[in-house]
Amino acid sequence: MTVENISQAKVAGGWHKQYTHTSSTLNCDMRFAIYLPANASETNKVPVLYWLSGLTCTDENFMQKAGAFKKAAELGIAIVAMDTSPRGEDVPDDAEGAYDFGLGAGFYLNATQAPWNRHYHMYDYVTKELPSLIEEHFPVSDKKSISGHSMGGHGAITIGLKNQNAYQSISAFSPISSPINCPWGQKALGLYLGDNKDTWKEYDSSKLLKKGAKLPILVDQGEADGFLENQLKPEYLLSSAEQSGADINVRMQPGYDHSYFFISTFIDDHLEFHAAYLNK
């Protein structure tokens, strides 16, 4: 696998770099960004936090708005952020151009329905192709954790729970806690996976959490989030955590909304949370 560097900037003593590559999993060209702290080298490979963004985002939203680099540099953690869906002229999109499906809205699953199943395999991209590429080309170890926001929070929790031997810890901001019970999720799961709702459960955080979790999980949710009641529904996650006895801390934050102002306020907490497990 080859990668092409398209931009770079020094920050907090390390480097933020953007790359493109041809993805065999998604059948298109993809872009990702990586932050490498100053201590990363071939003789000192650092652990990685993979970040999954929300609807309409790209690799740039978190990297430019979260303010994560100083703390990541202090903790010696690399951060990788990828796009939220396959892209390109041949990649199908929502027929009406809606923001909650198609381009920018891959939902971190493997689509089974045409025409989506040729490109929309974000689950395999996140869990297989991208980590292999990162570990091949950059001075990082195979120790990794996963985090995300909104649709990406859904992706982080579901991927982490389904691959508990691959990650050290999981966190999320404002996750879509039960896609099978909200409009965003019902639309995406129905179109990507079809009418068999049993298949939907494999991409529902609350359903997966009921099976148990051996990984620690941290979730922050703003109480003033405009999507809280209709789309995010943290009560499903809390109920599942109580039933399963999972090690999950859901923090409701008064006054905070769904934006990167919220994420930037608590990102240091999440980085320190992950570092406690990544740097063991």
Disulfide bonds with the S-S distance in Angstrom:
none
